[in-house]
Amino acid sequence: MSEEDPAWDMNGEPWASSRFRDALDLGRLDLVRRGSQSEPNDIDAAGDLGRLAHSELELFGTNGEQTLDDDEIAAVLRTLRAVLKRLEVPLDLPFRDFTGFHGFWSSQGMSGSWAARRGYLSDVFNPVLARLDDLDDERGTRSGLRGVDGRPRNLIFASTGPKPDIVLRDAIDNVVEVTSNAEYCLFYDRPLDTSGLTWGQLCNWWRARSNLDGSSERDVALDLYRRLAASVRDNPVEQRLFRSYCELYGSDQGSSLPALLPQVYLHYDPSTWKQRGGRPGALARERMDFLLLVPGGGRVVIEVDGKQHYAEGDAASPRLYSQMVAEDRRLRLRGYEVYRFGGFELSQPSAPTMLRTFFTDLLASWVA
């Protein structure tokens, strides 16, 4: 069986399908606005609506590629205001739809600056989403799923070169800064909460970071995919896993799926292996092969095990194996889900089919 799904083929990249908008259920929005249904609860509903509104308004203010029309965004904002009012969370938004947003930014001198419009929206929505995250923590539930305690603050990932030098700029607020070798890795610098990190959110961040304001949504996604794929280019089995997951981005719900982040720094030891004279570092597993931040505060680690994980030379190493499973236990006790694949397993002709089944089942259990 071919590794690539023919429906995805486009010059060798898994990117044939453009995103399709799911029909917005205005009837359900009305029920949520009036508080007439128990699911989702107000905190979850406000979070979902806030992120949807932020994303759509940002797209409209950037290049007009939003997926909702004027009436639909008006219904989303009307419902969001009602739910936030019940939660006593303020929302200062002086317009009710896209037309009103356009008039507002024109009157405020933001007509010539996409960055100014995006900055304004971030200033409005980020405090709201942060307060909802606090309320969710106080509620003490994670939608029935085990989540990691605490809020993710730093994402350093997709390394393609030497280890970055990292300093703790503000120890009180846990502000981290990459001071050298930053060109070899990516640093996601937007607020994160327990809702996870979707492919759509990561693409919006990439658009702003890479000055792709005039590019289509598809071109931005393809550019980001190629940059992420570069971090696994020297490992064929990791490439296969990454590509198999990225095929899912072409589905109708692709932008709402958790983004698969390659080569993510979990721990950071300022000393290198060489600087320690060839001795092990103080922290195990500095870098994860792949990470998914899923709804409910969940963090899914995916590791691909080559021979170096369990052997020294050609001889099996109980010591290395013990270190590996001990670190897995520590991560699982902290709430991480850890899944391992053997390099041999991923090199087999059946691997693409196996991976598609695995990812379908994984997302069904964590994201449903």
RONUFI-881641 format. One line per field, with one value per residue (C-alpha): residue number from 1; x, y, z. Coordinates in steps of 0.1 Angstrom, whole numbers. Last residue first. Example, Ala and Ser with C-alpha at 12.3 -4.5 7.8 and 13.67 -1.06 7.14 Angstrom:
% RONUFI-881641
gulo <- c(2,1) .
px <- c(137,123) .
py <- c(-11,-45) .
pz <- c(71,78) .
% end
This chain:
% RONUFI-881641
gulo <- c(368,367,366,365,364,363,362,361,360,359,358,357,356,355,354,353,352,351,350,349,348,347,346,345,344,343,342,341,340,339,338,337,336,335,334,333,332,331,330,329,328,327,326,325,324,323,322,321,320,319,318,317,316,315,314,313,312,311,310,309,308,307,306,305,304,303,302,301,300,299,298,297,296,295,294,293,292,291,290,289,288,287,286,285,284,283,282,281,280,279,278,277,276,275,274,273,272,271,270,269,268,267,266,265,264,263,262,261,260,259,258,257,256,255,254,253,252,251,250,249,248,247,246,245,244,243,242,241,240,239,238,237,236,235,234,233,232,231,230,229,228,227,226,225,224,223,222,221,220,219,218,217,216,215,214,213,212,211,210,209,208,207,206,205,204,203,202,201,200,199,198,197,196,195,194,193,192,191,190,189,188,187,186,185,184,183,182,181,180,179,178,177,176,175,174,173,172,171,170,169,168,167,166,165,164,163,162,161,160,159,158,157,156,155,154,153,152,151,150,149,148,147,146,145,144,143,142,141,140,139,138,137,136,135,134,133,132,131,130,129,128,127,126,125,124,123,122,121,120,119,118,117,116,115,114,113,112,111,110,109,108,107,106,105,104,103,102,101,100,99,98,97,96,95,94,93,92,91,90,89,88,87,86,85,84,83,82,81,80,79,78,77,76,75,74,73,72,71,70,69,68,67,66,65,64,63,62,61,60,59,58,57,56,55,54,53,52,51,50,49,48,47,46,45,44,43,42,41,40,39,38,37,36,35,34,33,32,31,30,29,28,27,26,25,24,23,22,21,20,19,18,17,16,15,14,13,12,11,10,9,8,7,6,5,4,3,2,1) .
px <- c(-143,-108,-90,-105,-114,-81,-62,-84,-79,-42,-37,-57,-37,-5,-12,-21,11,32,21,52,75,99,76,77,115,118,97,68,61,30,32,1,12,-5,25,25,27,58,76,67,80,112,116,108,137,163,155,159,193,205,192,214,210,243,248,264,249,212,178,172,201,184,157,126,101,83,49,39,3,-5,-40,-52,-88,-84,-52,-16,1,39,64,100,104,136,154,148,164,176,210,229,247,285,305,328,299,307,304,269,258,253,223,200,165,135,105,120,98,112,80,47,15,-12,-44,-73,-95,-78,-84,-121,-130,-100,-67,-51,-55,-27,-4,-6,8,35,48,49,67,92,99,107,129,150,172,142,126,131,125,90,81,92,75,42,44,48,19,-4,4,-2,-35,-47,-38,-9,-11,-4,25,49,65,55,20,11,29,6,-25,-11,-6,-41,-55,-34,-49,-32,-49,-80,-61,-45,-17,-10,11,48,54,92,106,141,173,173,172,208,215,196,163,142,120,96,86,67,88,120,119,144,152,179,180,209,195,209,224,203,169,147,110,101,103,68,67,38,17,-8,-6,-17,-16,-50,-68,-100,-136,-141,-111,-127,-115,-140,-113,-90,-118,-124,-88,-89,-120,-100,-71,-96,-111,-77,-66,-97,-95,-57,-54,-81,-63,-30,-46,-60,-27,-8,-32,-22,-35,-71,-61,-69,-96,-125,-115,-110,-145,-162,-146,-156,-192,-193,-178,-205,-215,-192,-177,-161,-153,-159,-162,-164,-193,-199,-235,-223,-198,-225,-246,-217,-206,-241,-243,-207,-215,-249,-232,-205,-232,-251,-220,-208,-185,-155,-131,-107,-110,-72,-62,-92,-115,-90,-85,-123,-128,-100,-111,-147,-139,-116,-142,-170,-150,-140,-175,-190,-164,-171,-208,-213,-214,-237,-264,-289,-312,-287,-304,-273,-265,-300,-296,-263,-279,-304,-277,-259,-229,-224,-188,-165,-144,-105,-87,-79,-48,-21,-1,29,45,35,0,-11,-37,-65,-38,-32,5,23,13,0) .
py <- c(137,151,126,92,98,116,85,61,81,85,48,38,62,49,13,21,41,13,-16,-14,-17,10,22,-11,-12,23,11,32,46,63,85,102,130,134,141,104,96,117,101,66,74,86,53,34,51,49,11,6,24,2,-30,-24,-48,-52,-40,-7,1,-8,3,39,40,13,37,44,68,87,102,125,134,164,168,201,193,197,183,196,170,164,147,135,148,167,170,133,129,159,162,152,120,121,126,152,173,200,173,162,199,220,243,214,221,199,193,207,197,180,177,194,177,203,193,192,222,232,197,195,191,169,181,184,146,140,157,126,103,128,130,93,87,115,100,68,85,105,132,153,154,191,200,186,215,241,223,221,258,268,244,259,295,285,270,300,322,346,384,384,360,380,349,354,366,338,313,323,319,285,274,284,264,233,234,240,227,239,239,273,288,325,332,330,297,295,278,263,266,304,306,293,319,339,319,337,322,341,320,349,349,337,365,362,326,320,295,286,266,231,230,225,217,221,220,230,255,259,279,286,255,259,239,203,180,166,133,134,136,171,183,191,212,240,263,253,260,294,302,291,313,342,336,334,368,383,371,382,420,426,399,416,450,434,417,450,468,441,444,481,507,509,510,547,541,551,526,499,504,506,473,457,469,453,421,418,433,461,478,447,450,416,412,378,376,339,347,377,356,333,363,380,348,342,376,373,339,352,383,361,341,371,386,354,328,313,342,347,385,391,403,419,391,364,380,384,347,335,357,347,310,313,331,307,277,292,306,271,254,278,278,240,223,206,215,230,260,286,312,318,281,274,301,288,254,268,287,255,267,246,232,252,234,235,230,194,186,191,160,171,154,180,177,143,144,124,99,90,87,56,35,0) .
pz <- c(210,214,236,228,192,186,196,176,144,152,156,125,104,119,112,76,71,89,67,45,76,87,114,133,130,145,174,184,219,234,265,280,304,337,360,370,333,329,358,346,312,327,345,312,294,322,326,288,288,318,304,273,244,225,190,200,233,230,242,231,207,186,175,196,182,210,211,240,246,268,281,296,288,251,235,234,211,214,192,196,231,240,273,280,314,334,352,321,316,316,284,299,312,286,259,270,270,300,303,310,297,301,278,246,216,185,165,173,161,161,178,153,147,114,100,106,69,64,49,84,88,63,89,111,84,75,110,115,82,88,123,105,79,105,90,78,112,119,83,85,108,83,54,74,82,45,36,62,51,14,23,43,14,16,19,56,53,76,90,126,118,94,117,146,125,113,150,159,129,138,173,206,237,255,288,281,260,254,223,220,202,200,169,166,146,143,181,182,209,235,237,263,291,313,343,359,391,374,348,320,326,300,271,248,219,211,176,145,131,163,156,192,221,236,268,292,295,323,355,364,335,324,329,309,321,307,327,361,390,387,400,371,346,362,358,321,317,331,306,278,287,292,258,239,241,239,213,192,194,184,154,143,148,129,100,97,73,85,122,128,154,132,105,131,144,110,100,133,128,94,108,136,169,177,208,223,260,274,312,329,354,344,335,316,298,285,272,256,238,225,210,196,179,166,151,136,119,106,91,74,90,73,75,46,45,46,80,98,86,97,131,135,127,150,179,175,174,204,224,214,224,257,265,258,280,309,304,304,270,276,302,278,281,291,269,249,248,234,208,197,193,169,150,143,122,92,92,71,46,46,14,4,-16,11,18,-2,-32,-57,-45,-34,-6,-24,-34,3,6,21,-8,0) .
% end
